[in-house]
């Protein structure tokens, strides 16, 4: 599974994400790493490099996600994202389409 590969590639980053430390997070749905701007807020800053190793992180699939759902006529913007099929609630949607990690 791809998350396992990402965990192998960025062990320090996932260690902090798993502990909930430093406001670091990962969205498998969008394949995005982020830093919370303010504790308890939904405002985040996307990360493009691992803050521990300096290695580039995989690119976000947020635009591809919305394009795919809109092309299928399933959603119209961010407000409908939770109405997406179960496949689109995790990394399954991009793994099943063979999108690169």
N, C-alpha and C positions, 0 to 999 in steps of 0.2 A: 504494500500500500504506500502511496506517495508520502503521506505524513510521516511514515517510518523513515523514508529516505530523507525528508527534510529534517527530522529529528537527528539522524546520523550526521547530516551536513552542518547543523547548527545546534549542537548539544547544549552549549551555555545559554543560548537564547531561549530554548524550550525549557530549560531548568528554571529560569526566572518566570517564564510564562506560566508554567505549571504551578509554581508557588504563589502566583499572583503578586509578585514583587515588582516594584519600579513602574507599575502601570503599563507593562508590556503585554501585548495580546496578539492573537492570531485568529483570523477568520478563515476556516477551511472552505466555506462557501465561495468566498471571493479570492482565496489564496493571497491574503493580505496580512502583513505584519504591521503593528501600529503601537504607538505610545499614547496613553491617555493624557490629554492636556490638563485636565483637572480631575481629581478623584471624584467618582460618582457621576461624572458628566459623560455624555455620549460623544463629546468632541474629542477627536483623535487626530494624531499626525501620522501619516503613513511613513513607513520605513522602507528605504531602498537598499540599505546596507546593514549587515549585522553589527550592532554596537559593540560586540565583544571580539569578533574575528576580523571585521572589516570586509568580509566577503559580500559580494552582491547577493541580495535576496531575489527569489523568483518574482517576476512581474505580476502585478495584480490582474485578475480576470474579471473585475467588476463590470467593465463595459461589455465584454463578451457575454457575461451572464445575462445582463439586461437585454442585449441584442437578441440572444437566443430565445428568451421568454417572450419578448415582444414579437419576434418573427412567428412564433407559435400562437400568437394572439392570447397569451395567458395572463399577462400583466401589463399595466400601464404606469410604470414608475415605481419609486421606492415604497410608496404606501401599500402596494399590493404584494410586496416581496414574500410575506408570510403565507400568501395564498398560492404560492408556487407548488408544483408537485413535490412529493417527498424526495425524489432524486435531487432536486435543486436546493434542498435544505442542508446539504453537506457537500463534500468534495466529489461525490459520486458523479455529478453531472459533467465535470470536466475530465475526470478520469475515464469515464465511459466514452468520451469523445476523443481520447488519445491526445489531449493537449499536453504539451511538455511541462515538466516540473521546472 
